[in-house]
Amino acid sequence: MGEYSGDAGDGMRSNEGQKFSTFDRDNDLFEKNCALDSKGGWWFTDCGGT
């Protein structure tokens, strides 16, 4: 991801440097499979929101 500019806030900042995880490839550092739990792939730091 690149730079962000605007006044809406940067909700993706916490995902910076994370690997993309899917239900069959759990690449995040969290103990659970967040992609399986949320039924979708993402750059998870944990199983919470962005």
C-alpha positions, 0 to 999 in steps of 0.5 A: 500500500502507498501513501494516503492523503485526505481528511477521513483518517487512515484506517489501513495504517494498522495493516501496514507490513502485514501479510495477506491471509485467506481461509487456507493460508493463515499468514497473520501473527494472531493465534486464530485464523482470522480469515476463516472466522470472518469468511474473507481474506485481509491483511489481519493484525488481529481478528478485530476491525480495521 
